[in-house]
Amino acid sequence: MSVRGVEGPAGTGKTFRLIQMLVSSLAVRPLQDGQRILALTFMHGARRRLADRLRSVAGVGERFECTTVDSFAMRICHRWRTLATHHGIFDEVCAAAASLLEDRQVAAWTAASFPIVLVDEGQDLSVERVRIVAALSETADVIVAADEFQCLNQTLRPNPFVGWLAAHSMVERLEQVHRTANGGLLAAALSIRTGRAPLSGGGFHV
């Protein structure tokens, strides 16, 4: 269907912008009877924060399912375990779920339930997990947020999710940090992100 994304460092309001984009999507494509929003992230802490944000969105209420990508993968594999055997899948769960979601039968079931998919902290997703998001994007409107710099897993370099996002969507880049107004801290963070040593000053001391 479509993919829209935002990138930016911590504190730039990626999740806030994610919700804004969701609101605009709902204005164009309201949820029908029996439909919900599927919200995916990598860590449970991010999942809880995203769920709290979704409850505040007018017209959404509890019409969403907020879970980790791994939990969603387990659900897909459990529901379609017979089809998984048919596909000859015996690898780890996320790879199996991705293969299932690439099947027309599974894709149709998912699209009927989740026409809109949110993905937060996408930079933490492995190749197998990116395949899940890519498969979902074939039948749903996918809105994602990521920041490659925040990925601490060295095996995810170059980052598969950020690479997929750049190839499949028009990415909106966020630059303004809302988490702090401390000039010294902001300057130090920018230095680190650009590969330079941070300097003391402006209320920040190395």
C-alpha positions in Angstrom: 0.0 0.0 0.0 2.3 2.8 1.2 5.3 3.5 3.5 6.0 6.8 5.3 8.9 7.3 7.6 10.7 9.7 9.9 14.2 9.6 11.1 16.0 11.7 13.7 18.1 11.5 16.9 16.7 10.9 20.4 14.5 13.8 21.6 13.4 15.0 18.2 9.8 13.7 18.7 9.9 10.7 16.3 7.0 9.0 18.2 5.1 12.2 18.4 5.4 12.7 14.6 4.5 9.0 14.1 1.2 9.7 15.9 0.6 12.9 13.9 1.1 10.9 10.7 -1.3 8.2 12.0 -4.0 10.9 12.7 -3.7 12.1 9.1 -3.9 8.5 7.8 -7.0 7.9 9.8 -8.6 11.0 8.4 -8.2 9.6 4.9 -8.7 6.0 5.8 -10.9 5.5 8.9 -11.0 2.2 10.6 -13.9 0.0 9.6 -15.8 -2.5 11.8 -13.5 -5.1 13.1 -10.3 -3.3 12.2 -7.6 -2.1 14.5 -4.2 -0.4 14.3 -1.2 -2.7 14.6 1.7 -1.0 16.4 5.0 -2.7 16.5 8.3 -2.0 18.3 11.3 -3.9 19.5 11.5 -3.5 23.2 8.7 -3.7 25.8 9.4 -0.3 27.3 8.9 1.3 23.9 5.8 -0.8 23.5 4.3 0.6 26.7 5.0 4.2 25.8 3.6 3.8 22.3 0.4 2.2 23.7 0.0 5.2 26.1 0.3 7.5 23.1 -2.2 5.6 21.0 -4.9 5.7 23.8 -4.8 9.5 23.6 -5.6 9.6 19.9 -9.1 10.7 19.2 -11.2 8.0 17.6 -8.7 5.2 18.4 -9.5 4.3 22.0 -8.6 0.7 22.4 -8.9 -0.1 18.7 -5.2 -1.0 18.4 -2.8 -3.9 19.2 0.6 -2.7 20.5 3.1 -5.5 20.7 6.7 -6.4 19.9 7.7 -7.6 16.5 8.8 -10.9 18.1 5.4 -11.4 19.8 3.6 -10.7 16.6 5.9 -13.2 14.8 5.0 -15.8 17.4 1.3 -15.2 16.9 1.6 -15.5 13.1 3.5 -18.7 13.4 1.1 -20.2 15.9 -2.0 -19.3 13.9 -0.5 -20.5 10.6 1.6 -23.4 11.9 0.2 -25.8 9.3 1.0 -23.5 6.5 4.5 -23.0 8.0 5.1 -26.7 7.8 3.9 -26.6 4.2 6.4 -23.9 3.3 9.2 -26.1 4.9 10.2 -23.4 7.4 12.3 -24.5 10.3 14.4 -21.4 11.0 13.8 -19.0 13.8 10.4 -17.6 14.4 10.7 -14.2 12.8 12.0 -15.7 9.5 9.1 -18.1 9.6 6.6 -15.3 10.3 8.0 -13.2 7.4 7.6 -16.1 5.0 4.1 -16.7 6.1 3.2 -13.0 5.8 4.5 -13.2 2.2 1.8 -15.8 1.5 -1.4 -14.4 0.0 -3.7 -16.2 2.4 -1.9 -14.9 5.5 -1.5 -11.4 4.0 -5.2 -11.2 3.3 -6.1 -12.1 6.9 -3.6 -9.6 8.3 -4.8 -6.8 5.9 -8.4 -7.4 7.0 -7.5 -6.9 10.6 -4.7 -4.3 10.5 -5.0 -1.7 7.7 -2.5 0.6 9.4 0.8 -0.5 10.9 3.0 1.7 13.1 6.6 0.7 13.7 8.7 2.5 16.3 12.5 2.1 17.0 12.9 0.4 13.6 16.6 0.6 13.7 16.7 -2.3 16.2 15.1 -4.8 13.7 17.2 -7.6 12.2 16.9 -8.6 8.5 14.2 -11.2 9.4 12.2 -8.6 11.3 12.5 -6.1 8.5 11.0 -8.8 6.2 7.9 -8.8 8.5 7.5 -5.1 8.1 8.2 -5.3 4.3 5.5 -8.0 3.9 3.0 -5.9 6.0 3.7 -2.9 3.7 2.3 -4.8 0.7 -1.3 -4.7 2.1 -1.3 -2.0 4.8 -0.3 1.6 5.3 3.0 1.4 7.2 4.2 4.4 9.2 7.7 4.0 10.8 10.2 5.8 12.9 13.9 5.0 13.2 17.3 6.4 14.0 20.3 4.4 12.9 22.6 6.1 15.4 20.6 4.7 18.3 21.2 1.1 17.2 23.8 -0.4 19.5 23.9 -3.8 17.8 27.1 -3.8 15.7 25.8 -6.7 13.6 23.1 -4.4 12.2 25.6 -2.2 10.3 24.8 -1.2 7.7 21.3 -1.0 9.2 18.9 -3.2 7.3 15.7 -1.3 8.4 17.1 2.1 7.5 18.3 0.8 4.2 14.9 -0.7 3.4 13.2 2.5 4.5 15.3 4.7 2.2 14.5 2.4 -0.7 10.7 2.2 -0.1 9.5 5.5 1.2 9.9 9.3 1.3 11.7 9.8 4.6 11.0 12.9 6.7 14.2 13.9 8.6 13.7 15.4 12.1 16.4 17.7 13.3 15.0 19.7 16.3 15.6 18.0 19.7 12.7 18.6 22.1 14.0 16.5 25.0 16.4 19.2 26.2 17.3 22.9 25.5 20.8 22.6 27.0 23.1 24.0 24.3 26.2 22.3 25.6 24.5 18.9 25.7 23.0 19.4 22.2 26.4 20.4 20.8 28.1 17.4 22.4 25.4 15.1 21.0 25.8 16.5 17.5 29.6 16.1 17.7 29.3 12.4 18.7 26.8 11.8 15.9 29.1 13.3 13.4 32.2 11.5 14.6 33.9 14.3 16.4 35.0 14.5 20.0 32.5 16.4 22.3 33.8 19.6 23.9 33.1 21.1 27.3 31.0 24.3 27.5 27.5 25.7 27.7 26.8 23.9 30.9 28.2 20.6 29.6 31.5 19.1 31.0 33.4 16.2 29.6 
